[in-house]
Amino acid sequence: MNTNPSPNKPRIGITLGDLNGIGPEVVIKALADNRILSSITPVVYGSTRVLSYYRKLMGMEEFNYSQVRTKGQFFPKVINVVNCWEEELKITPGQPSRESGKAALMSLTQVVQDVKEGLLDGFVTAPIDKNTIHSTEFPFRGHTEYLTQTFEATESLMLMVSESLKVGLVTEHLPLKDVSKHITSERVELKIRLMELSLKKDFQIGKPRIAVLGLNPHAGDEGLIGDEENTIIKPVINDLKNKGKLVFGPYPADGFFGSGQHQKFDGTLAMYHDQGLVAFKYIAFENGVNFTAGLPTVRTSPDHGTAYGIAGKNMADENSLRQAVFLATDIIKNRAVIAQPVA
């Protein structure tokens, strides 16, 4: 895979996600922002028919785009569109369907292929419906797991990003009853190291301060409410501290966020999905971005789902998708600076 970014504006692929969710709407609204075309060359993966349908539904006929006729030939200052299927799929906003799951998977696999071939510098994924995409041949819990395997990464980190908060996860899409068995010394240390590396490389933070949350209520209360803090998490933190890392904790999650302690750190590592994401989405729902750290390419996505309840009603807020594009652009440029040889 060619990982050298385009010398001009970054070429960023953007999938439409589930066709019956708010993905197409937020993509159109975000790309209607002139700041996008001035900073990147956008390439939408999906269908011109779908864009035409939603453009008309939203009363945005002035939204223009150009179909890609030659593979990899993307024009600047134009919204390029790659048709990922030829058949005319039925679009039913707000209604999950196997067809929309199949279309979402085709968009995803095509953008990944183009990234691997060096045709794109990074990509943004609009929300998918895990149920509809699983009705196709997609044996993964979500984007993160699929991309980690597809790009042959040893491991990745789901990192939720806003201007004031960055939250990573030790475990991602697991049932709560299975979380504790996946909290191991090796996994906690690996995720801390991935977070530190990403904060340095992708966000240009020279000496990042990282907070680690406990697994149990009150961070175990010195062993009274579980022993994972004392037997697993604290030893990892102490070992990394002895190696000069600015790692602190474990902190009780409720008090940590409730008292605003997160503002003192560059990144916070949560043990499981809702422990970190409930606080993150409360604080930064409208502008939060999901970034997959640890991949050889840059992938971001909005921090919301398909929102079937408002799909097709021109009510969706595109800000998270827009911020996902801007974040991908910033990280691509940051990585390019680091990759430049020292004279």
Secondary structure, DSSP 8 states (H G I E B T S, - for coil): ------SSS-EEEEE---TTTTHHHHHHHHHTSHHHHHH-EEEEEE-HHHHHHHHHHTT-TT---EE--STT---TTS-EEEE---S-----TT---HHHHHHHHHHHHHHHHHHHTTS-SEEE-----HHHHHTSS--SSSHHHHHHHHTT-S--EEEEE-SS-EEEESS-S--HHHHGGG--HHHHHHHHHHHHHHHHHTT--SS--EEEE-SSGGGGGTTTT-SHIIIIIHHHHHHHHHTT--EEEEE-HHHHHHTTGGGG-SEEEESSHHHHHHHHHHHHTTT-EEEEETSSS-EEEESS---GGGTTTT----HHHHHHHHHHHHHHHHHHHHHS---
